[in-house]
Every structure is written in C-alpha cells, then in structure tokens.
C-alpha cells in the first residue's frame, strides 16, 4: 500500500526515496528531504529527524483522531464505538498527536464488513484523501487544526485483548461477530 502511494508520487513528478526499514538520522541528513510522508510505517520517527526537516513530516493514519491513536485503529473504533475515519496530520514527538491537516469520517457497515474489509476501505480512503490534497499539503496551503486532547491510544501488545476473537477466521472475522464476542467476554469479566 505504501509503495503504491510512493509510486503515485513519482508519477506526478515528485522525487521519492522510499524506505520500509527504520529511518535513522544519518539517512535523513544524507538525503535532505523537503518532507517526510509516513504511511503504514511501523516505527516512531524520532524528534531529531522531525526537527531536521523543520517539522515537515506528515503521517497518514486510518482513524478519526484524536480517537484510536497507535496500533489497530480500525479495530478499536469498533470495540470502543468511536468515530471511524481517516486523518492526515503532522508528526510531532507524540504518537499520532500532531496537528491535523485534513480528516474525514468514513461510514463502515458493521453488518456487512469484516475487520479486513474495513481496514481495506480505510486504506483506500486515506490514499484518496492524500491524492486529492497533495498539492495543498506540499505547498502548506492547508491551515492545520490543533488536535483536541483526549481520544484514545493503543499499543501493539494490546492485540492480546482481542486476539482470541479472531483466532478462527483471522482478519476475515465479521465486525458484528467480533463485537459480539468481545462484548460477551468483556461483560463476563466485569461480573
């Protein structure tokens, strides 16, 4: 997914250095990028790198921030019944806490979709949002909005809280079934 977006940027005339492994400060000093675009990147970009590019680092995140920062945002949006959506934001020293450039809510039909299909819908929508706004983003024509406090943050290790409910069908588990199983388990623990 990230590679296809990098390829699109090349097609529209941008010079792109694509990396999937962890970016280190020396790489950035050598490349001297005008901007860093993070998409499906599993590492935290250090403050030193953000400072080096004068805070011109953005992230494409498949949640409606400030909800569901961090890992598995689409999954948590169902479990916590928070807005589903996509956000392009500036990267700061926090995890998905930077100022919001543009975002949209996305409707997901919980009766029809699976965890995988909902993820794919959000990925398609974030790429579209990025492409529609790229010219304005790269020229800094969009006035960012300060992200409101609150919301939620989830870490990779929290998968243990729902892993049992996707054991049989994996990510092809229906959202409805997933929520029912999770809520049943959650209620039994609280009684």
N, C-alpha and C positions, 0 to 999 in steps of 0.2 A: 504493500500500500504506500509506504513512504517513498519507495523507489519510483513508483508510477507518478507521484507528485513531483519528485525531483526531475524526472524525465519531462514532465509537462513544463516545468520552469525552464528547462533547456530549450524546449520547442518554442517558447515565447521569447527567447533571446537572452535569458539570464545565464550567467556563468555560475555553475554549481559545483561545489565539492561535496560529494555525498559520503556520509560515514554512518555505519551502524555500530561500530565499536565505540568505546568510551573516548570522547574528545578530551585531549589534555591541553593545558595552557600553551605548551610549546607548539602544538599543531596550529592553534589559533594565531599565535604570534607569527608563524611562518606564512600562513595563508592570508592573514589580514582581511577577513571577510567584512563586507559592508553590513551584513546582517546574518544572524543565525536563525534558521527556521527549524524548530524541533517538532517532529511528528512521529508518533509511535516510537519514541526514543526512551529506552528504559533506564537511563542514567540521569542523575541530577547534575545540571550544569553548574559548576562552581561560580561563586561570586566573582572570583578573579577573572574568569572568562567573560562574564556579563559586563564587568567594569571595562575590560579591554575593548569590547565592541560598543562602549558608551551606552549600555542598556538597550541596544538594538538587537534584542533577541526575543523571538516570539515562540509561543507554543500553541499547537492545535490540540484541544482537549475535548473528548466526547462526553462532556457533561455540561449542565447549565450551572456554571459557577455562580455562587460560592458552594453549591452542593456537589458532593462527591468528588472532592479533590483526591488525587492519588490513583491507586490501582482499582481496576474493575468498576469504573464509574457507572456503566450501564446497569450492571448487576445491582449495585447499591441503590440506584434510583428506583428500582422495583421493590427491593426489600424495605426501604425506608419511605417509600411513596413520596419521593421528591420530584421536582420537575425534570423531565427528560430533555436533553438538548445538547448543543454544541457551543464551544467558546474558543475564540482566538484571543490570546492575552499575552501581555509582555511577561517575560520571565524575570523574577526577582529572586531574592535569597530564600524565599519560602517554597513550599510545594503547591503549585497551581494557585498562588495568591496574588499574582501581579495584576496590574490594571487591565481592564477588559477593552479590547479593541472592537470586537463585534461578537454577538452571540445570537442564537435563535433557539426557541423551544421547538422540539420535534415530537410529533404525536407517534406513539408506538401502540399498536393494537395488541394489548396483552392477551387477548383471546386467541389471536392467530399466530403471533410471533414466538420465536424461540430465543434463548439467550444469544445464539449465534446470529440469527437473522436480525435481531435488534442491534447487535454490535455492527453488523454489516450496513444496516440502514444509517446508523450514526456516522460510520466511517465515510460513506458516500456523501452524506450531507456536509460533513466538515470539509471534505475536498472541494465540494461545490462552493461552499461559503468562502473558502480561501481563494479559489479561482475568480469568483465574482468580485472580490475585494482586493486582489493582489496589487493592482496599480496604486490604489489609495493607501494600502498598507506600506508598500515600499517607499512611497513618497511622503509618508507620515501625514496624510491628509485627514485621517480619522482621529478625532479627539477622544483619547481613551477615557473610560469611566473608572473611577476608583472602585475596586471590588468591595462589596459590602462585607462586613465581618460576619462570622458565624458560618453556617453551612456545615459541611462535614468533610472529614479527611479519613481515607482508608489506606492501609498498608498491605503490601503483598502477602504478608503472613496471615492476614485475616481471611484468606481463602478457606482456612480450616473451619470457619463458621458456617460455610455453605457447601463445602466440597462433597459432603455425604449426599446432598440432594441432587447432585449432577453425576453421581457415580455411574448409574446405569446408562443414561443417554448422553452424558457429557454435555457439551455446549448446545446440543440439539434438544435439550430439555425445554418443554414449553414454559413460557413465563408463568402462565396460570398455575400449572402443576408445581413449578418451582416455588412460587409464593405460598401455595397451599401447604406444601411440605415444610417449608421454613417456618411459617406461622404456627403450624401444628406443633412443631418441635419447640419453638420459642415459648408458646403458651404452656406446654408441659413442664418446661424448666422453671417457669415463674410460679408454678403452683406447688 
